[in-house]
Amino acid sequence: MDAAQALADLTEISSQIEAAVLFDEGGAILGSTLSDAAGAEELVRAAGSLLAGAGEFRSGDAAVTQLEASTQDGSVFVVRDEGRSIVATTAADPTVGLVFYDLKSCLRGAAEEPEKPKRRRRAAPKSEEPAE
Amino acid sequence: MRRKLLALAGFATGLFAGTFLYRRSSGRRRDRIDVYFADGSMVSFVDGSPEAERLLPVARQALAAARR
């Protein structure tokens, strides 16, 4: 499944998610539900800042895997998994566990290799039995 | 009789005001950031803490960017 398909599935199953952007470790956008490219880039920059900032508050070496910033206007979710991350926004008071679950499913879906079309085996040419 | 009525009205007004203020203060959500780490630990920073003061403006920017 590619990023676009994973995001399409995400917005279909989760009505709480307003916008979502998939991006890699370097901040390159892999897919977005936003039509505005500048908005998607700003969202990714903010997600990177949130992850980096949140990581600084930890004295140990455990990395930040996910976070939720909850405000009166809405929530921002960031989930990171194996080199890919997803940032999503919702309205205020979302069902947090459900949103995290849907975002992780989306990340897993985006990481899956697209299925290659199976080749049909050619039928072996019929050999005529030798006449005795 | 009039005194009793006034006392009752005062009590009812106080009860109503107290209930209203309590519900308003308990119903108001505080902005916060919940951070989950790879080792399974989680930490929450509520509005007013130095950590939240740093990260909440970024989150608000993200929300604004998504809704533009």
N, CA and C atoms of all chains as a GROMACS GRO file, in nm:
protein
  600
    1MET      N    1   0.085  -0.119   0.000
    1MET     CA    2   0.000   0.000   0.000
    1MET      C    3   0.089   0.124   0.000
    2ASP      N    4   0.059   0.220  -0.084
    2ASP     CA    5   0.141   0.342  -0.083
    2ASP      C    6   0.084   0.443   0.015
    3ALA      N    7   0.158   0.555   0.035
    3ALA     CA    8   0.121   0.654   0.136
    3ALA      C    9  -0.017   0.714   0.107
    4ALA      N   10  -0.042   0.743  -0.019
    4ALA     CA   11  -0.170   0.805  -0.054
    4ALA      C   12  -0.288   0.713  -0.021
    5GLN      N   13  -0.271   0.584  -0.050
    5GLN     CA   14  -0.378   0.488  -0.021
    5GLN      C   15  -0.396   0.473   0.130
    6ALA      N   16  -0.283   0.471   0.203
    6ALA     CA   17  -0.290   0.457   0.349
    6ALA      C   18  -0.363   0.578   0.410
    7LEU      N   19  -0.334   0.696   0.358
    7LEU     CA   20  -0.402   0.817   0.409
    7LEU      C   21  -0.549   0.819   0.371
    8ALA      N   22  -0.578   0.772   0.252
    8ALA     CA   23  -0.719   0.766   0.210
    8ALA      C   24  -0.798   0.671   0.300
    9ASP      N   25  -0.735   0.557   0.333
    9ASP     CA   26  -0.801   0.462   0.425
    9ASP      C   27  -0.819   0.524   0.563
   10LEU      N   28  -0.717   0.600   0.606
   10LEU     CA   29  -0.722   0.662   0.739
   10LEU      C   30  -0.839   0.760   0.750
   11THR      N   31  -0.852   0.847   0.651
   11THR     CA   32  -0.959   0.947   0.658
   11THR      C   33  -1.096   0.883   0.641
   12GLU      N   34  -1.096   0.767   0.576
   12GLU     CA   35  -1.224   0.698   0.559
   12GLU      C   36  -1.270   0.634   0.690
   13ILE      N   37  -1.174   0.575   0.763
   13ILE     CA   38  -1.214   0.503   0.886
   13ILE      C   39  -1.222   0.596   1.007
   14SER      N   40  -1.149   0.706   1.006
   14SER     CA   41  -1.148   0.793   1.123
   14SER      C   42  -1.207   0.930   1.090
   15SER      N   43  -1.328   0.951   1.136
   15SER     CA   44  -1.394   1.079   1.110
   15SER      C   45  -1.339   1.190   1.197
   16GLN      N   46  -1.263   1.152   1.300
   16GLN     CA   47  -1.210   1.254   1.393
   16GLN      C   48  -1.091   1.329   1.334
   17ILE      N   49  -1.022   1.265   1.241
   17ILE     CA   50  -0.900   1.326   1.188
   17ILE      C   51  -0.934   1.430   1.081
   18GLU      N   52  -0.888   1.550   1.105
   18GLU     CA   53  -0.914   1.660   1.010
   18GLU      C   54  -0.810   1.664   0.900
   19ALA      N   55  -0.684   1.648   0.938
   19ALA     CA   56  -0.574   1.652   0.840
   19ALA      C   57  -0.464   1.559   0.887
   20ALA      N   58  -0.392   1.501   0.791
   20ALA     CA   59  -0.281   1.412   0.826
   20ALA      C   60  -0.174   1.421   0.719
   21VAL      N   61  -0.050   1.412   0.763
   21VAL     CA   62   0.063   1.416   0.670
   21VAL      C   63   0.162   1.308   0.710
   22LEU      N   64   0.202   1.228   0.613
   22LEU     CA   65   0.305   1.126   0.634
   22LEU      C   66   0.439   1.183   0.590
   23PHE      N   67   0.542   1.160   0.670
   23PHE     CA   68   0.674   1.212   0.632
   23PHE      C   69   0.783   1.119   0.682
   24ASP      N   70   0.903   1.133   0.622
   24ASP     CA   71   1.013   1.046   0.662
   24ASP      C   72   1.104   1.118   0.763
   25GLU      N   73   1.212   1.050   0.800
   25GLU     CA   74   1.302   1.104   0.903
   25GLU      C   75   1.361   1.239   0.864
   26GLY      N   76   1.383   1.256   0.734
   26GLY     CA   77   1.442   1.381   0.686
   26GLY      C   78   1.340   1.494   0.671
   27GLY      N   79   1.214   1.463   0.694
   27GLY     CA   80   1.110   1.566   0.684
   27GLY      C   81   1.047   1.573   0.545
   28ALA      N   82   1.084   1.480   0.458
   28ALA     CA   83   1.025   1.478   0.323
   28ALA      C   84   0.882   1.424   0.331
   29ILE      N   85   0.792   1.494   0.266
   29ILE     CA   86   0.650   1.454   0.271
   29ILE      C   87   0.625   1.335   0.179
   30LEU      N   88   0.567   1.230   0.237
   30LEU     CA   89   0.537   1.108   0.159
   30LEU      C   90   0.392   1.109   0.111
   31GLY      N   91   0.310   1.180   0.184
   31GLY     CA   92   0.169   1.188   0.146
   31GLY      C   93   0.097   1.284   0.239
   32SER      N   94  -0.010   1.343   0.190
   32SER     CA   95  -0.080   1.442   0.270
   32SER      C   96  -0.228   1.446   0.233
   33THR      N   97  -0.311   1.475   0.330
   33THR     CA   98  -0.453   1.494   0.300
   33THR      C   99  -0.483   1.640   0.271
   34LEU      N  100  -0.383   1.726   0.293
   34LEU     CA  101  -0.402   1.869   0.269
   34LEU      C  102  -0.376   1.901   0.123
   35SER      N  103  -0.459   1.986   0.068
   35SER     CA  104  -0.436   2.027  -0.070
   35SER      C  105  -0.329   2.137  -0.076
   36ASP      N  106  -0.311   2.205   0.035
   36ASP     CA  107  -0.215   2.314   0.043
   36ASP      C  108  -0.077   2.258   0.080
   37ALA      N  109   0.018   2.262  -0.014
   37ALA     CA  110   0.151   2.206   0.010
   37ALA      C  111   0.225   2.282   0.119
   38ALA      N  112   0.207   2.414   0.122
   38ALA     CA  113   0.276   2.495   0.224
   38ALA      C  114   0.224   2.459   0.364
   39GLY      N  115   0.094   2.436   0.372
   39GLY     CA  116   0.035   2.396   0.500
   39GLY      C  117   0.089   2.262   0.546
   40ALA      N  118   0.104   2.169   0.452
   40ALA     CA  119   0.157   2.036   0.486
   40ALA      C  120   0.301   2.048   0.535
   41GLU      N  121   0.380   2.133   0.467
   41GLU     CA  122   0.519   2.151   0.508
   41GLU      C  123   0.527   2.213   0.648
   42GLU      N  124   0.439   2.308   0.674
   42GLU     CA  125   0.439   2.373   0.806
   42GLU      C  126   0.399   2.273   0.914
   43LEU      N  127   0.304   2.187   0.880
   43LEU     CA  128   0.260   2.084   0.975
   43LEU      C  129   0.375   1.988   1.006
   44VAL      N  130   0.451   1.951   0.904
   44VAL     CA  131   0.565   1.860   0.924
   44VAL      C  132   0.674   1.928   1.007
   45ARG      N  133   0.698   2.055   0.978
   45ARG     CA  134   0.799   2.129   1.057
   45ARG      C  135   0.757   2.134   1.205
   46ALA      N  136   0.630   2.161   1.227
   46ALA     CA  137   0.579   2.168   1.365
   46ALA      C  138   0.592   2.032   1.433
   47ALA      N  139   0.560   1.925   1.358
   47ALA     CA  140   0.571   1.789   1.415
   47ALA      C  141   0.715   1.759   1.452
   48GLY      N  142   0.808   1.798   1.364
   48GLY     CA  143   0.951   1.777   1.393
   48GLY      C  144   0.992   1.853   1.518
   49SER      N  145   0.944   1.975   1.531
   49SER     CA  146   0.977   2.056   1.650
   49SER      C  147   0.918   1.994   1.776
   50LEU      N  148   0.796   1.944   1.764
   50LEU     CA  149   0.732   1.880   1.881
   50LEU      C  150   0.809   1.756   1.924
   51LEU      N  151   0.848   1.672   1.826
   51LEU     CA  152   0.922   1.550   1.858
   51LEU      C  153   1.058   1.584   1.920
   52ALA      N  154   1.126   1.680   1.858
   52ALA     CA  155   1.259   1.717   1.908
   52ALA      C  156   1.247   1.780   2.046
   53GLY      N  157   1.151   1.870   2.062
   53GLY     CA  158   1.133   1.936   2.191
   53GLY      C  159   1.095   1.839   2.300
   54ALA      N  160   1.004   1.747   2.268
   54ALA     CA  161   0.960   1.649   2.368
   54ALA      C  162   1.075   1.555   2.405
   55GLY      N  163   1.159   1.522   2.309
   55GLY     CA  164   1.274   1.435   2.335
   55GLY      C  165   1.373   1.495   2.432
   56GLU      N  166   1.379   1.627   2.436
   56GLU     CA  167   1.474   1.695   2.526
   56GLU      C  168   1.432   1.686   2.672
   57PHE      N  169   1.304   1.654   2.696
   57PHE     CA  170   1.256   1.651   2.834
   57PHE      C  171   1.281   1.516   2.900
   58ARG      N  172   1.350   1.430   2.831
   58ARG     CA  173   1.375   1.296   2.883
   58ARG      C  174   1.525   1.284   2.911
   59SER      N  175   1.559   1.241   3.033
   59SER     CA  176   1.701   1.228   3.065
   59SER      C  177   1.759   1.098   3.009
   60GLY      N  178   1.676   0.993   2.999
   60GLY     CA  179   1.723   0.865   2.947
   60GLY      C  180   1.739   0.868   2.796
   61ASP      N  181   1.767   0.751   2.738
   61ASP     CA  182   1.788   0.749   2.593
   61ASP      C  183   1.668   0.693   2.517
   62ALA      N  184   1.555   0.675   2.585
   62ALA     CA  185   1.435   0.625   2.517
   62ALA      C  186   1.379   0.733   2.425
   63ALA      N  187   1.356   0.694   2.301
   63ALA     CA  188   1.308   0.792   2.202
   63ALA      C  189   1.158   0.816   2.218
   64VAL      N  190   1.114   0.930   2.170
   64VAL     CA  191   0.971   0.961   2.169
   64VAL      C  192   0.907   0.881   2.056
   65THR      N  193   0.804   0.806   2.089
   65THR     CA  194   0.736   0.727   1.986
   65THR      C  195   0.605   0.793   1.941
   66GLN      N  196   0.541   0.864   2.034
   66GLN     CA  197   0.416   0.932   1.997
   66GLN      C  198   0.385   1.043   2.097
   67LEU      N  199   0.310   1.138   2.054
   67LEU     CA  200   0.270   1.246   2.146
   67LEU      C  201   0.136   1.304   2.103
   68GLU      N  202   0.071   1.363   2.200
   68GLU     CA  203  -0.055   1.435   2.172
   68GLU      C  204  -0.046   1.570   2.238
   69ALA      N  205  -0.064   1.674   2.161
   69ALA     CA  206  -0.074   1.808   2.217
   69ALA      C  207  -0.220   1.847   2.212
   70SER      N  208  -0.279   1.865   2.329
   70SER     CA  209  -0.423   1.892   2.338
   70SER      C  210  -0.448   2.038   2.374
   71THR      N  211  -0.522   2.108   2.292
   71THR     CA  212  -0.557   2.247   2.320
   71THR      C  213  -0.709   2.263   2.314
   72GLN      N  214  -0.755   2.380   2.350
   72GLN     CA  215  -0.901   2.407   2.346
   72GLN      C  216  -0.954   2.403   2.203
   73ASP      N  217  -0.865   2.435   2.108
   73ASP     CA  218  -0.907   2.441   1.966
   73ASP      C  219  -0.900   2.307   1.895
   74GLY      N  220  -0.823   2.214   1.950
   74GLY     CA  221  -0.806   2.085   1.884
   74GLY      C  222  -0.680   2.018   1.934
   75SER      N  223  -0.653   1.902   1.878
   75SER     CA  224  -0.535   1.826   1.919
   75SER      C  225  -0.444   1.799   1.801
   76VAL      N  226  -0.314   1.790   1.832
   76VAL     CA  227  -0.215   1.751   1.732
   76VAL      C  228  -0.154   1.619   1.778
   77PHE      N  229  -0.154   1.521   1.690
   77PHE     CA  230  -0.096   1.390   1.720
   77PHE      C  231   0.025   1.368   1.631
   78VAL      N  232   0.131   1.312   1.688
   78VAL     CA  233   0.247   1.271   1.608
   78VAL      C  234   0.283   1.129   1.650
   79VAL      N  235   0.298   1.041   1.552
   79VAL     CA  236   0.338   0.903   1.579
   79VAL      C  237   0.458   0.871   1.491
   80ARG      N  238   0.559   0.808   1.551
   80ARG     CA  239   0.681   0.776   1.477
   80ARG      C  240   0.703   0.625   1.480
   81ASP      N  241   0.741   0.569   1.367
   81ASP     CA  242   0.764   0.425   1.362
   81ASP      C  243   0.855   0.391   1.245
   82GLU      N  244   0.970   0.334   1.278
   82GLU     CA  245   1.064   0.282   1.178
   82GLU      C  246   1.091   0.378   1.062
   83GLY      N  247   1.137   0.494   1.096
   83GLY     CA  248   1.180   0.588   0.993
   83GLY      C  249   1.069   0.670   0.930
   84ARG      N  250   0.946   0.637   0.959
   84ARG     CA  251   0.834   0.715   0.908
   84ARG      C  252   0.756   0.774   1.023
   85SER      N  253   0.696   0.886   0.998
   85SER     CA  254   0.613   0.949   1.101
   85SER      C  255   0.486   1.000   1.037
   86ILE      N  256   0.386   1.022   1.123
   86ILE     CA  257   0.262   1.081   1.075
   86ILE      C  258   0.218   1.187   1.175
   87VAL      N  259   0.175   1.299   1.124
   87VAL     CA  260   0.120   1.406   1.209
   87VAL      C  261  -0.026   1.425   1.166
   88ALA      N  262  -0.112   1.440   1.265
   88ALA     CA  263  -0.254   1.456   1.235
   88ALA      C  264  -0.316   1.557   1.331
   89THR      N  265  -0.419   1.625   1.283
   89THR     CA  266  -0.492   1.718   1.369
   89THR      C  267  -0.636   1.672   1.381
   90THR      N  268  -0.694   1.701   1.496
   90THR     CA  269  -0.834   1.666   1.519
   90THR      C  270  -0.903   1.785   1.586
   91ALA      N  271  -1.033   1.775   1.599
   91ALA     CA  272  -1.107   1.874   1.677
   91ALA      C  273  -1.076   1.852   1.826
   92ALA      N  274  -1.128   1.940   1.911
   92ALA     CA  275  -1.103   1.925   2.055
   92ALA      C  276  -1.171   1.800   2.109
   93ASP      N  277  -1.112   1.743   2.213
   93ASP     CA  278  -1.165   1.626   2.282
   93ASP      C  279  -1.182   1.503   2.193
   94PRO      N  280  -1.078   1.461   2.124
   94PRO     CA  281  -1.092   1.340   2.043
   94PRO      C  282  -1.083   1.215   2.131
   95THR      N  283  -1.115   1.101   2.073
   95THR     CA  284  -1.095   0.973   2.144
   95THR      C  285  -0.949   0.934   2.122
   96VAL      N  286  -0.867   0.967   2.220
   96VAL     CA  287  -0.722   0.963   2.202
   96VAL      C  288  -0.671   0.824   2.160
   97GLY      N  289  -0.714   0.722   2.232
   97GLY     CA  290  -0.666   0.587   2.203
   97GLY      C  291  -0.700   0.543   2.062
   98LEU      N  292  -0.820   0.580   2.019
   98LEU     CA  293  -0.866   0.542   1.886
   98LEU      C  294  -0.785   0.614   1.777
   99VAL      N  295  -0.757   0.739   1.800
   99VAL     CA  296  -0.680   0.817   1.701
   99VAL      C  297  -0.538   0.760   1.691
  100PHE      N  298  -0.476   0.730   1.805
  100PHE     CA  299  -0.342   0.671   1.802
  100PHE      C  300  -0.343   0.537   1.726
  101TYR      N  301  -0.445   0.456   1.752
  101TYR     CA  302  -0.456   0.326   1.687
  101TYR      C  303  -0.468   0.343   1.534
  102ASP      N  304  -0.552   0.436   1.493
  102ASP     CA  305  -0.571   0.459   1.349
  102ASP      C  306  -0.443   0.512   1.284
  103LEU      N  307  -0.372   0.598   1.355
  103LEU     CA  308  -0.249   0.654   1.298
  103LEU      C  309  -0.142   0.546   1.284
  104LYS      N  310  -0.133   0.457   1.384
  104LYS     CA  311  -0.035   0.347   1.376
  104LYS      C  312  -0.071   0.252   1.262
  105SER      N  313  -0.199   0.226   1.247
  105SER     CA  314  -0.243   0.139   1.136
  105SER      C  315  -0.205   0.202   1.002
  106CYS      N  316  -0.221   0.334   0.994
  106CYS     CA  317  -0.187   0.405   0.870
  106CYS      C  318  -0.037   0.394   0.842
  107LEU      N  319   0.044   0.411   0.947
  107LEU     CA  320   0.190   0.401   0.929
  107LEU      C  321   0.229   0.261   0.882
  108ARG      N  322   0.168   0.160   0.945
  108ARG     CA  323   0.197   0.022   0.906
  108ARG      C  324   0.154  -0.003   0.761
  109GLY      N  325   0.038   0.050   0.727
  109GLY     CA  326  -0.012   0.032   0.590
  109GLY      C  327   0.078   0.097   0.488
  110ALA      N  328   0.128   0.215   0.523
  110ALA     CA  329   0.215   0.288   0.430
  110ALA      C  330   0.350   0.218   0.414
  111ALA      N  331   0.390   0.143   0.518
  111ALA     CA  332   0.521   0.075   0.513
  111ALA      C  333   0.515  -0.055   0.435
  112GLU      N  334   0.393  -0.106   0.416
  112GLU     CA  335   0.379  -0.233   0.344
  112GLU      C  336   0.417  -0.216   0.198
  113GLU      N  337   0.485  -0.318   0.148
  113GLU     CA  338   0.520  -0.318   0.006
  113GLU      C  339   0.393  -0.339  -0.076
  114PRO      N  340   0.379  -0.261  -0.182
  114PRO     CA  341   0.262  -0.286  -0.267
  114PRO      C  342   0.270  -0.424  -0.331
  115GLU      N  343   0.155  -0.487  -0.340
  115GLU     CA  344   0.154  -0.622  -0.398
  115GLU      C  345   0.187  -0.616  -0.546
  116LYS      N  346   0.281  -0.703  -0.583
  116LYS     CA  347   0.315  -0.709  -0.725
  116LYS      C  348   0.214  -0.794  -0.797
  117PRO      N  349   0.179  -0.754  -0.919
  117PRO     CA  350   0.084  -0.839  -0.993
  117PRO      C  351   0.147  -0.974  -1.023
  118LYS      N  352   0.066  -1.075  -0.996
  118LYS     CA  353   0.120  -1.210  -1.016
  118LYS      C  354   0.128  -1.242  -1.165
  119ARG      N  355   0.240  -1.305  -1.197
  119ARG     CA  356   0.253  -1.346  -1.337
  119ARG      C  357   0.177  -1.474  -1.360
  120ARG      N  358   0.114  -1.477  -1.475
  120ARG     CA  359   0.045  -1.601  -1.508
  120ARG      C  360   0.146  -1.698  -1.569
  121ARG      N  361   0.134  -1.817  -1.524
  121ARG     CA  362   0.221  -1.918  -1.583
  121ARG      C  363   0.169  -1.954  -1.720
  122ARG      N  364   0.262  -1.958  -1.807
  122ARG     CA  365   0.218  -2.002  -1.941
  122ARG      C  366   0.189  -2.150  -1.939
  123ALA      N  367   0.087  -2.185  -2.005
  123ALA     CA  368   0.056  -2.327  -2.013
  123ALA      C  369   0.160  -2.398  -2.098
  124ALA      N  370   0.206  -2.507  -2.048
  124ALA     CA  371   0.308  -2.582  -2.123
  124ALA      C  372   0.248  -2.633  -2.253
  125PRO      N  373   0.323  -2.617  -2.360
  125PRO     CA  374   0.267  -2.665  -2.488
  125PRO      C  375   0.241  -2.815  -2.483
  126LYS      N  376   0.125  -2.845  -2.536
  126LYS     CA  377   0.089  -2.987  -2.533
  126LYS      C  378   0.177  -3.064  -2.633
  127SER      N  379   0.239  -3.164  -2.578
  127SER     CA  380   0.322  -3.243  -2.670
  127SER      C  381   0.240  -3.363  -2.716
  128GLU      N  382   0.248  -3.380  -2.840
  128GLU     CA  383   0.171  -3.492  -2.894
  128GLU      C  384   0.243  -3.623  -2.862
  129GLU      N  385   0.165  -3.711  -2.817
  129GLU     CA  386   0.226  -3.840  -2.784
  129GLU      C  387   0.272  -3.909  -2.912
  130PRO      N  388   0.390  -3.962  -2.902
  130PRO     CA  389   0.440  -4.029  -3.024
  130PRO      C  390   0.353  -4.150  -3.059
  131ALA      N  391   0.326  -4.155  -3.184
  131ALA     CA  392   0.244  -4.270  -3.229
  131ALA      C  393   0.326  -4.396  -3.226
  132GLU      N  394   0.267  -4.493  -3.175
  132GLU     CA  395   0.343  -4.619  -3.168
  132GLU      C  396   0.333  -4.698  -3.297
  133MET      N  397  -4.194   3.537   5.878
  133MET     CA  398  -4.222   3.466   5.752
  133MET      C  399  -4.139   3.520   5.637
  134ARG      N  400  -4.134   3.657   5.635
  134ARG     CA  401  -4.057   3.722   5.527
  134ARG      C  402  -3.908   3.692   5.540
  135ARG      N  403  -3.863   3.690   5.665
  135ARG     CA  404  -3.722   3.658   5.692
  135ARG      C  405  -3.687   3.518   5.642
  136LYS      N  406  -3.778   3.428   5.670
  136LYS     CA  407  -3.756   3.288   5.629
  136LYS      C  408  -3.745   3.276   5.477
  137LEU      N  409  -3.834   3.349   5.411
  137LEU     CA  410  -3.834   3.347   5.264
  137LEU      C  411  -3.703   3.404   5.209
  138LEU      N  412  -3.659   3.513   5.271
  138LEU     CA  413  -3.534   3.576   5.227
  138LEU      C  414  -3.416   3.482   5.249
  139ALA      N  415  -3.416   3.417   5.364
  139ALA     CA  416  -3.308   3.323   5.395
  139ALA      C  417  -3.307   3.208   5.296
  140LEU      N  418  -3.426   3.159   5.265
  140LEU     CA  419  -3.438   3.047   5.169
  140LEU      C  420  -3.391   3.090   5.029
  141ALA      N  421  -3.431   3.212   4.989
  141ALA     CA  422  -3.390   3.262   4.858
  141ALA      C  423  -3.238   3.280   4.854
  142GLY      N  424  -3.181   3.331   4.963
  142GLY     CA  425  -3.035   3.348   4.970
  142GLY      C  426  -2.964   3.215   4.962
  143PHE      N  427  -3.016   3.115   5.032
  143PHE     CA  428  -2.956   2.981   5.029
  143PHE      C  429  -2.961   2.921   4.888
  144ALA      N  430  -3.078   2.936   4.825
  144ALA     CA  431  -3.095   2.881   4.689
  144ALA      C  432  -3.002   2.951   4.591
  145THR      N  433  -2.990   3.083   4.603
  145THR     CA  434  -2.901   3.157   4.513
  145THR      C  435  -2.756   3.113   4.532
  146GLY      N  436  -2.716   3.098   4.657
  146GLY     CA  437  -2.579   3.054   4.687
  146GLY      C  438  -2.552   2.916   4.632
  147LEU      N  439  -2.649   2.827   4.648
  147LEU     CA  440  -2.635   2.689   4.600
  147LEU      C  441  -2.619   2.688   4.448
  148PHE      N  442  -2.703   2.768   4.382
  148PHE     CA  443  -2.699   2.775   4.236
  148PHE      C  444  -2.564   2.830   4.188
  149ALA      N  445  -2.519   2.940   4.253
  149ALA     CA  446  -2.392   3.001   4.213
  149ALA      C  447  -2.276   2.905   4.237
  150GLY      N  448  -2.280   2.836   4.351
  150GLY     CA  449  -2.173   2.741   4.382
  150GLY      C  450  -2.167   2.629   4.280
  151THR      N  451  -2.282   2.575   4.246
  151THR     CA  452  -2.289   2.466   4.148
  151THR      C  453  -2.236   2.513   4.013
  152PHE      N  454  -2.278   2.632   3.974
  152PHE     CA  455  -2.236   2.688   3.844
  152PHE      C  456  -2.084   2.704   3.838
  153LEU      N  457  -2.028   2.762   3.945
  153LEU     CA  458  -1.883   2.786   3.947
  153LEU      C  459  -1.805   2.654   3.949
  154TYR      N  460  -1.857   2.557   4.027
  154TYR     CA  461  -1.789   2.427   4.036
  154TYR      C  462  -1.790   2.357   3.901
  155ARG      N  463  -1.904   2.358   3.836
  155ARG     CA  464  -1.915   2.289   3.705
  155ARG      C  465  -1.829   2.358   3.601
  156ARG      N  466  -1.821   2.491   3.610
  156ARG     CA  467  -1.741   2.564   3.511
  156ARG      C  468  -1.592   2.534   3.530
  157SER      N  469  -1.548   2.531   3.654
  157SER     CA  470  -1.406   2.508   3.679
  157SER      C  471  -1.367   2.363   3.653
  158SER      N  472  -1.455   2.268   3.685
  158SER     CA  473  -1.420   2.128   3.663
  158SER      C  474  -1.439   2.088   3.517
  159GLY      N  475  -1.525   2.158   3.447
  159GLY     CA  476  -1.551   2.124   3.307
  159GLY      C  477  -1.446   2.178   3.213
  160ARG      N  478  -1.371   2.277   3.257
  160ARG     CA  479  -1.273   2.339   3.168
  160ARG      C  480  -1.149   2.251   3.157
  161ARG      N  481  -1.116   2.215   3.035
  161ARG     CA  482  -0.998   2.132   3.012
  161ARG      C  483  -0.876   2.220   3.008
  162ARG      N  484  -0.768   2.166   3.058
  162ARG     CA  485  -0.642   2.241   3.050
  162ARG      C  486  -0.564   2.191   2.931
  163ASP      N  487  -0.502   2.282   2.860
  163ASP     CA  488  -0.416   2.242   2.749
  163ASP      C  489  -0.299   2.161   2.806
  164ARG      N  490  -0.256   2.062   2.733
  164ARG     CA  491  -0.148   1.977   2.783
  164ARG      C  492  -0.080   1.903   2.669
  165ILE      N  493   0.036   1.847   2.700
  165ILE     CA  494   0.106   1.763   2.603
  165ILE      C  495   0.139   1.630   2.670
  166ASP      N  496   0.096   1.521   2.609
  166ASP     CA  497   0.128   1.388   2.658
  166ASP      C  498   0.233   1.328   2.566
  167VAL      N  499   0.346   1.288   2.625
  167VAL     CA  500   0.456   1.233   2.545
  167VAL      C  501   0.478   1.087   2.584
  168TYR      N  502   0.484   1.000   2.484
  168TYR     CA  503   0.503   0.857   2.508
  168TYR      C  504   0.640   0.816   2.454
  169PHE      N  505   0.713   0.738   2.534
  169PHE     CA  506   0.849   0.699   2.498
  169PHE      C  507   0.856   0.550   2.462
  170ALA      N  508   0.969   0.515   2.396
  170ALA     CA  509   0.986   0.379   2.346
  170ALA      C  510   0.991   0.276   2.459
  171ASP      N  511   1.032   0.316   2.579
  171ASP     CA  512   1.039   0.220   2.689
  171ASP      C  513   0.904   0.201   2.759
  172GLY      N  514   0.799   0.262   2.703
  172GLY     CA  515   0.664   0.244   2.758
  172GLY      C  516   0.625   0.352   2.857
  173SER      N  517   0.718   0.440   2.890
  173SER     CA  518   0.684   0.546   2.986
  173SER      C  519   0.611   0.661   2.917
  174MET      N  520   0.544   0.741   2.997
  174MET     CA  521   0.467   0.852   2.943
  174MET      C  522   0.477   0.968   3.040
  175VAL      N  523   0.483   1.088   2.987
  175VAL     CA  524   0.489   1.206   3.073
  175VAL      C  525   0.392   1.310   3.018
  176SER      N  526   0.326   1.380   3.108
  176SER     CA  527   0.226   1.479   3.067
  176SER      C  528   0.267   1.616   3.120
  177PHE      N  529   0.266   1.714   3.031
  177PHE     CA  530   0.300   1.851   3.070
  177PHE      C  531   0.174   1.937   3.055
  178VAL      N  532   0.129   1.993   3.165
  178VAL     CA  533   0.007   2.074   3.159
  178VAL      C  534   0.042   2.220   3.132
  179ASP      N  535  -0.057   2.290   3.084
  179ASP     CA  536  -0.039   2.432   3.052
  179ASP      C  537   0.011   2.506   3.177
  180GLY      N  538   0.112   2.587   3.158
  180GLY     CA  539   0.170   2.660   3.270
  180GLY      C  540   0.306   2.607   3.307
  181SER      N  541   0.333   2.479   3.272
  181SER     CA  542   0.467   2.425   3.299
  181SER      C  543   0.562   2.477   3.191
  182PRO      N  544   0.692   2.489   3.222
  182PRO     CA  545   0.787   2.541   3.123
  182PRO      C  546   0.789   2.459   2.994
  183GLU      N  547   0.773   2.326   3.009
  183GLU     CA  548   0.778   2.238   2.891
  183GLU      C  549   0.659   2.265   2.799
  184ALA      N  550   0.541   2.276   2.861
  184ALA     CA  551   0.420   2.302   2.782
  184ALA      C  552   0.425   2.442   2.720
  185GLU      N  553   0.480   2.536   2.794
  185GLU     CA  554   0.490   2.673   2.742
  185GLU      C  555   0.574   2.676   2.615
  186ARG      N  556   0.668   2.582   2.605
  186ARG     CA  557   0.754   2.576   2.486
  186ARG      C  558   0.686   2.506   2.370
  187LEU      N  559   0.612   2.399   2.401
  187LEU     CA  560   0.559   2.315   2.293
  187LEU      C  561   0.415   2.349   2.250
  188LEU      N  562   0.335   2.401   2.340
  188LEU     CA  563   0.196   2.429   2.303
  188LEU      C  564   0.182   2.534   2.191
  189PRO      N  565   0.265   2.638   2.192
  189PRO     CA  566   0.255   2.732   2.079
  189PRO      C  567   0.283   2.666   1.944
  190VAL      N  568   0.374   2.568   1.944
  190VAL     CA  569   0.405   2.494   1.820
  190VAL      C  570   0.283   2.414   1.776
  191ALA      N  571   0.216   2.353   1.874
  191ALA     CA  572   0.095   2.276   1.842
  191ALA      C  573  -0.014   2.367   1.788
  192ARG      N  574  -0.026   2.485   1.844
  192ARG     CA  575  -0.129   2.578   1.797
  192ARG      C  576  -0.099   2.624   1.654
  193GLN      N  577   0.030   2.642   1.627
  193GLN     CA  578   0.071   2.677   1.490
  193GLN      C  579   0.034   2.565   1.393
  194ALA      N  580   0.057   2.441   1.437
  194ALA     CA  581   0.026   2.325   1.352
  194ALA      C  582  -0.124   2.320   1.323
  195LEU      N  583  -0.205   2.344   1.424
  195LEU     CA  584  -0.350   2.344   1.404
  195LEU      C  585  -0.392   2.453   1.306
  196ALA      N  586  -0.329   2.570   1.322
  196ALA     CA  587  -0.362   2.681   1.232
  196ALA      C  588  -0.321   2.649   1.089
  197ALA      N  589  -0.205   2.585   1.073
  197ALA     CA  590  -0.157   2.550   0.939
  197ALA      C  591  -0.250   2.448   0.872
  198ALA      N  592  -0.299   2.355   0.952
  198ALA     CA  593  -0.386   2.250   0.897
  198ALA      C  594  -0.522   2.304   0.857
  199ARG      N  595  -0.563   2.413   0.922
  199ARG     CA  596  -0.699   2.465   0.897
  199ARG      C  597  -0.700   2.585   0.804
  200ARG      N  598  -0.583   2.621   0.757
  200ARG     CA  599  -0.574   2.739   0.669
  200ARG      C  600  -0.642   2.714   0.536
   0.00000   0.00000   0.00000
